Amino acid sequence: MRIIDLILLLNDFNRNNRIYTEINKEKSAVVDLSIEDDGIYLKTSNKLKGIKNWEFLLLLNKKTYYELPLYYGNKKNHHQLFGFRVADDCILLG
């Protein structure tokens, strides 16, 4: 999923929903982004609270990022983001 597509979809959700990744039914809070040449990588934590939807959109909404793909997981085993779901006032990217 390209960044511009994700931005357009997330604009319809509550600004205060927290952003998480979900891998094998395990949630990890998204706390920051890492910008690389080939895409944007989500930094996650199991100990911190996730950033809110409005903060996430603010980090992503830069014209130079619009065509880049978004990845989640660790650096050695990362997955490209293809969608998300909403559960318990959380946006679960996966």
Beta strands, then each sheet from edge to edge (+ up, - down):
strand 1: 18-23
strand 2: 26-35
strand 3: 40-45
strand 4: 70-73
strand 5: 78-80
strand 6: 84-87
strand 7: 90-93
sheet 1: 5+ 4- 3- 2+ 1- 7- 6+
end
